[in-house]
Amino acid sequence: MKHSDDDGGRQAAAHAGHAAAGHALGRALREWSPRRRGFLGVVLATSLLTACAPSGTGEGIPNAGTLVIADKEQPASLDPAQVSATDIGSNAVFNVYDRLVDIPAKSSDLVPSLAVEVPTTDNGLISKDGLTYTFPLRKDVKFHDGSPLTADSVKYSWERVMEMNLPESGADRMAKIRQMTALDDHTFQVALSEPDGSFLRSIAASPLASVVNPAVVEKNGGVVAGQPNPWMTRNIASSGPYKLKEWVSGAHLSFEINEDYWGQPARLPVLLKVAVAEQATELQAKAADIISMSADRVATVRGQSDITVDTSTPGLQLNQLGFNMKIDPSSLPKGDDIPADFFQDVRVRKAFNYTFPYNDYIAGVLSGFAERAGFVLPKGMFGHDPNAGMYNTDLSMAEKLFRESGWWDRGFTMSILVDGTAAPFNGAALALKDAIEKLNPKFHVQVLSVPETTFDKMMAEDPIPAAMWSYTSPGLTAPADYAADQAHPDGKWGQVGGFRNGYSDPDRVAALCEEASTSPDPDRQAKLYGELSKLQYDEAMWIITAQESLPMAHGNWVTGVTSNPLWPRPSLRWALYDKPAKPSAR
């Protein structure tokens, strides 16, 4: 593997054309479809395997001395250069490796980790042009084999990701890196080809950017361009708080505490069981410590005196109903009689927003495991503005706007496309249908409930052969990516939904998205995202039906349990959790 400081970077890909976006949409829908199958999170549970668990003496404490995590799945890889964001291995990588900066519990702000400071323009570690990031590193960090972690280690790790360039890893996120330099043993510098305001969040803090031990990697297969490293797939070369003890395929992975860790040491060793089917049952039997579960299973454990159910962590996906603002009337389902410009009228979009029964939808379809959400960034993400505005059910306002737009007396019939296998999305479509038709008997809504494969195919058509659709926003964590996807008139959904036909000033929206995505100043970014969110509200570009929560239940014998939706799924941080000498009393 070459380590020259003048290695050329990759240029960021330009916006794809409209046709290409349409073809890519089907793939994107499949990639971000966990909730379509009814999941709000990957289900975890814990139970004790005595042969693998370190000794513990806590009398009366289930699984004393070990945090045992059970999952339905098995990691596909533990290699930061290979693991996919949708693989539970991403959470394992997040827990066992270190990165330059970190995401703490209960916050979207970045904090130092291997770097002693988070680069900003104020501290001079980001250049004024936003192209150069400098990371002064800690001097006391050692890999598990005792060798020091240096700036060359970081450079090797990131170059390795780029050289392997495995599609599942999202290595293309590093495309704007032009040059990496180890200025000295403890100063790492990155030069970008163009400003990228999300660089720290989408790259430096992600599992992809975890720092590996170069000597260990080179000893075990090294780096081959375009190819995974089989040894790194099933082993780790880390400086982090855990060491991998063993991986028994189809059974478990066990992690022991790194007693020489430079930071706050982990409290308990971890046993990650795989292919566990009955997680809730194990928690009820006190053979489980923590479960992150689907909403329809919460009732099985809620109300037990020794179990706490936490629904306070929001997911980062927004359930939404989309408006088709570039309708081809000839492609609509039989019976639809709306014109091409129906949803280009902001009064119509607002009327639909005021008609939707938000509280009834959350209480009924989502069983209460969700909260109201506004535009355009979800709660829990940097840049979210709680004051940007959200629509409430107001049938008087809906009637007023339908009258002003000329549709109250005229009436209409229109369609909503939905994957019928996904209860949250099907429920939203039916809730809107019921509310609209009750508002005015001249209004009619056809819910096109189709199989998943048909839904994907129809959503990839250009234009979409329906007036609306019911789905969810993608599982993104960087606000720049979210704004580009959900708000930019030339972004993915902007092209699919015809946002340029709906915005009063689409170029202004594009400028806001692009400045926010390139500004290195987080305060400026937050201001821009707030302005963008307010504009999206004023223009009523979506119906944001809810932000679902990530329910988590844990035994009261476990302390320090917290979660952050910005952490890789299932959004748990093993090192924070502990077990006291005696069980907690409620």
N, C-alpha and C positions, 0 to 999 in steps of 0.2 A: 504493500500500500504506500502511495506517495504522500509526503507531508510538506510539499513546497508551499510557502506562504502565498505564492501568486497563482494558486490553483484558480481557474476561472469558475465563476458562479453561473448559475442558470438564470435566464431571464424569466420573469413571471409570464404565464400564459395570458394572452389577450382574451377579452370576453368572447365566448363562443357565439357563433351566429345563432339566429333564432331556430333554424331547423336542427342544428346540433344540440341546442338546449332541449328541444322537444324529445329527441332520441335519448338524451342523457337522463331525462326526468324519470323515466321508468326505472332506471337503475338506481337513481337517488331515492325514489320512493321505497324501493326494496331495502336499501341500506338503512333508512331511518324508519323502520316499521315495527319496532318492538311493541308499541302499544296497540298496534293493529291486531295483535294476537292477544291482547288483554293484559299485558304486563305493564306495571308502573315501575318495576325494578327487578333485577335478578334476585331470586329468592335465596337467602342465605340462612343457614342454621348452624348450631354448634353442638357437638357431642364429644365425649371423651374416648380416645383410643389409648388405653393404658400403656400399651407397648411402646407408643411413640411419644407420649406426653412426658415432659420433664416432671421431676418430683414436686409435690406441693403439699402444704400442711393445713390449708384453711378448712377447719372443721365445719361441716355443713354446707360448704360452698360447692355447688355442682362444677364438675370438671376443674377442680382446684389446680392452680398452677399452670393452666394452659387456656388459651383462647382458641377454641376449635370452631372453625368456620366451615359450614357445609354448603355446597352449591350444586345446582342441577347440572352444571356444565363442567368442563375441564379446560384449563387454559390451552390454547393452541401453541403458545410460545411464551417464554420469559425473556426474549431478546428485545431490548428497546428499539433496535433497528428493524424489527419484523412484526411486533405485536400490533394488532389492529385495535382501534378505539372501541370497537364493538365486542372485543374478546375480553373475558374476565381476566385474562392474563395482563391486560393493561392496568388493572387495579393492583395486581401483584407487583408489577414493575414499579408502579407508583409508590408502593409501600416498602420495597426492598432496595431501591436505588436512590441516589441523591441527584439533584439538579442545581443549577446556578441560583435560581430563585424559586420561591415556594408559594403555595396558596394555603393560608391558615384556615382553621375552623371558623365558621360563622362570619366570613368576610370574603369579599371579592378583591381586596387589595393584595398586591404582591408584597412579600417579605423576603429578606435575605436568606440564603441557604449556604451553598458553597461560596457564593459571592458575599462579601461583607457589606455591600450596599446594593440596593436596587438602582440601576442606572436611571438618571433623569437628566433633563437639560439644566435644572437648577444646580445639581451637584457636579455638573461638567462631564459626567460619564456618558452622556449622549451628546453628540456634536450638534451644533446649531442647525445644520442642514438635515439632521435626522438620519444620517447615513452611517454613522460610526457609533458602536456601542462598546464601552470598555468595562470589563468586569474584574475588579480587584478580588483575589481569592483568599480564602482562609489558608493559614499556613500550618494548621494542625490536623489536617484530614489525611487519613491513611486508608488504603484499601484493605480488604479482609486478610490479605497475605502480608500486611505490614508495610508495603511500599507506599511512598507518598503520592498523593493526588496533586498534580501540577497543571499548569495551563496547557502543557502539551497533552495531558490526558483528556482535557476537554476538547481540544482541537482534534485529536485522534477520534474521539467518540462521535463528534458531529460529522467529520469527513467520512467516517465509516458509514453512517446513515446515508449520506449522499452518494457514496460509491456503490453501496449495495442497492439503493434505490428500489426497494421492494414496494410494490403498489399498495399492499395492505397496511403498510406502516404510515402512509401519508407523508412520505419523504418529500413529495413535491412542495410541501409547506416551506421547505428550506430553499426554494428556488431563487429567492431574492438575495441569498448570501453570495457575495462576490469574492470575499477573501476572509480567511481566518488567520490570526497571528498570535503566537505566544510571545508577548513583549518581554517577559521574563518568567521565572518559575511560577509566579503568583499573579500574573496579569494577562488576561485573555481578551482579545479584541476582535470584533466582527465588523466587517464593512459590507454594507448592503448596496445593491445596484440601484435601488430606489427607496424612498422613505416608506416605512411600514409601521404604522402606529400600533399594530397588534403583535409585533415581533416578540415582545416579552411574554405576552399571554399565550399566544398560539404556538410558540416554539420553545422559548427558554424555560417555561414552566411546565411543559408537556412531557409525558413519559418518553416520547421520541428523543428528547434531549438529555436523557439520563446519562451520567458519566460512567463509562466502563473502564476496567483495568486493561490498558493496552498489552501489557506483558502476558496476561492470562489469555486474552483473545488470540494473540499471535501464537502462543503455545498450543492452542486448540483450534486450529483451522484457519486463523487469520481472516482476511477479508478477500472475498472474490466478488468482483463486480456483477451485480444482477442476481446473485445467488444467496440464499440463506446460509447461516452457519449452524449445522446440526447440533454441535456441542452447545452453543449459546442458546439454542431453542429450549434446552432442558436443564441449563445450569445458569449460574449468575457469576458476574465478575464485578463486584460492587464495593462501595464504601459505606453502604447504608446501614440502618439499624438492625437488619436481620441477615442471617446467613441461611442459605438453603441446606437443609440436612439431608433430605431425600425426596424423590418424586417417584411414587409407585403408580404407574399408569392405571387409570380406572379406579383408584382407591383414595390416595391422598398425596398432598405435599406438606412436608413439615419444615418449619423455619425456627431456628434457634436465635436467641438474642445475641447481637454483636456487643460483647461486654466492653470493647475498646472503642465504641462509637464516639465520634467527636462531639455530637450534640446530645440532646436529651435522650437517654436510652429508652428502649421499649420496655414496657412493664411486664409483658407476658410473652412467652413463646407462642407460636401460632401453628395450629394444625388445620390445613385447608382440605376438607373432605370433598370429594367430587361424586357426581352421579347420585345425589341424595334426593329421594322422591318425596318423603313426608316430613318436611321441615317443621310445620306447625305442630305436628304431633310430638316431635322431639322437644320443642320448647315447652309444651305443656307438661311433658314428663321430666322437665329439668335436665334433659340430656342435651339441651341446646341453650346457648347464651344469647345470640342475637339473630334475628331474621329480618331481612329487608324483603317485603312481600307484596304480592298483588292485592289490590283493594278488596277483592271478593273473598279473600281469606282472612282479613283482619277480624271479622266477627268471631272466628274460631278461637281467638286468644284474648280479645278485648273483654275486660271485666274481671279477669282473674287477678287475685290480690297480689300475686308475686310477679306479675308481668306488667310492664309499662309499654303502651302503644304510643309512638310518636309519629304524628303526621305533619310536623312543622316544617319539614324540609321540602321546598318546592322543586319539582322537576324543571328542567330548562326548556321544555317543549310546550308550546301554547296550542290548545285545541282551537281550531278556527274554521270558519266558513268563508270560502273565497268567492269573490265576485268575478265573473267573466266580463271584461270590459272591451272585448274584441269579438263579440258574438257573430257567427255566421248563421243567420236565421235558417238557412237551408239545411244546416247540419244538426239542428236541434231535434230532440225527440218529438214524435207525433203529438200534437196537442199544444205544444209551446207556441205562444203567439206574441212574444215580446220582440221589439225591434233590436237592431244591432247596438243602438246607443242607450239601451235601457239602464244599465249600470254605470254609464258614463255620467249620469246625472247624480251629483253628490247628494241631492235631497232624497233620492231613492235609496242610496246606500245608507244614509243616516236613518231613514224610516225603518229599514230592515234591522239596523242595530238597536233602535228603540223598541222594536217588537219582540226581540228574542227574550225568552224567559230564563234569564241567567240563574237566578237562585233556585228555581224549580229543577233546572237541568243538573246543577251541582248536587242538590239534595237527593234527587231521584236517580238519574242515570249514573252519576259518579259516586253515589252513596256517601256524599259529604267529603270525600277525599280529594278536595280541590279547593281553589279559592278564585275570586275574581281577579282578572288581569287586564291591564291596559296595553297601550301601544308603546314601542314596537319591540322593546327588549324585555325579556321575562325577569321577574323578581329573582334576585340571587346572582344576576349577571352584572358585571361592571357596566356602568352607564345607565342602568335602569332608573327611571324617574317616576317615583310614586305619585307625582303631582301632574303628570302629563295628561291625565284625563282618561276616563273610561265611561262607556255608555251603560246606563241603567234602564231597566224596562220602564217605558213611559208610553203607554198606548195613546194618550192624548197627543203627544208630540209626533208619534208615528202617523196618526191620522192627519194631523196638520200638514206634515211634509208630503204625504201621499196626495192630499188635496192640492197643495201648491204645485206639485209636479204633474198634475193632470190625470193621475191614475185611479183616484178614489172612485170616481163615477164610471170610468172606462172599464176597470178591472183588468186582470191578466191571468195567464197560466204560464208557469215556468217550472224548470226542473233543477233538482240537486242530485249530483252524482256522488255515490258513497260506496265504499267497500262494506258490503253487508255483513262480513264476518267480524267487524270491529264494533263492539257495542257502544263505545264513547262517541264514535263518529256517526254511526247510524242513529243513535239517540239524539244527537244534535240536529240532524236533518229532520227527524220526525218532530222534534220540539219546535223547530222553526215552522214547519208545515202546519202544525196544530195552531200555533199562535197567529200566523198570518191568515189562515182561513177563518179563525174566530174573529179576527179584527174586522174583516169585511167578507161577506159571502160571495163577493165578486172576484175575490182573490183565490187562486188555486195553485198548489205546489205539488209537483210530481217527484217523489223520491225514487231515484233510480238505484236501487240496492242490488249491486252486482257482485260476483265473486272477485276475489283479490286480483287474479290475473287479468280479468276483464277491466277492472278499475285501472290497473297500471297501464294497460294498453290504451284505454280511452283518455287517460290523463296525459299520455305522450303524444296525442294527436294535436295538430295545429290548424285551426283553433280547437279547444276542448269542445266536444259536442254536447254541452250542457250549459245552463245559465250560471250554476254555482257548483261548488264541490265542498265536501266536508272531510277535513283531514287534520294534520298537525304540522307544526313547524319542525324543522330538522333539529337533531340533537347537537347543536353547535355550542361552543363555550366562549368564543371570542366575539365581542360585540361588532367588530368590523365585518366578520363573516355573516353574522346574523342580519345586519343592516343591508348588506349586499344581497342576501337571499330574499329578505322579506320586504324591503322598502325601495331599493334602487330601481328606477324605471327600466333599466336595461339589465338588471340582474335576472336570476333564474325565474322567480315568480313574477317579476315585473314584465318579462317577456311573455310568459305563459298567460298571465292575466290581463295583459294589455294596459299596464299602469300608465303609460304615456297618454292614453285616452281618458284617464280618470283624474290625474293630478291637474290642478289649475296651473302649476308651474313645475313641470317635471325636471327641467334643467336645474332648478333650485334644489330639488330633492337630491339629484345626482351629485351636485356640488357639496351638499352637506355630508352625504355618505363618503365621498371621496376625500374630503378634508379630514373627517373624523378617522378615516382609515390610515391616513398618512401622518397626522400630527403626532409628534413624540411626547406631547404635554398631556398628561392624564386629566388635568383640570379643563383644558381646552376640549379634549375628547368628551368629557362628561357634559359640558355645556352644549356641544354639537349634538350629542345623542338625545339630550333633553329637548332641544329644538326640533330634531327629527321626529321624536315621539309625539310631541304636541302637534306637529304638522300632520302626521299619520292619523291622529285622532280627529283633527279638524276635517280631514278629507275622507274619513271613515273608509279606509282602504280594505279592511277586513271586518268580519264579526269575530272578535276574540271571545270565545265562549267560556273558557276556563283555563287555569293553570293547575294541572294535576299535581298532587303531592307524591312523595316517595315514602310510603308508610314503612316504618321500621318498628319492630317489637323487640324488647329485650328483657331478660330476667332482671329483677331488682338486685341481684347479686353482682351485677356488672356495673362498674362506675366509669365515668368519663365518656359515656357514649355520646357521640356527636357525629354530624354528617355535613357535607357541603356538596351541593349539586355540581360544583366545578371540578370536584375530584372524579376520576374515572369511575364508571359504574362498577360495583354498586354503591359508590360514594361513601366508602368506609375507610377509616385510617386506623389500622391495627394498633399502632404504638401508643395511642391515646387511651386505650381501654384497659381497665384493671379490675381486680376483684379484691375486696377488703377481707379482713380476717373473719368477719361475720356477715351474713346476708343482711341487706337493708330491709327495714320495716316500712310499710306504707303508712 
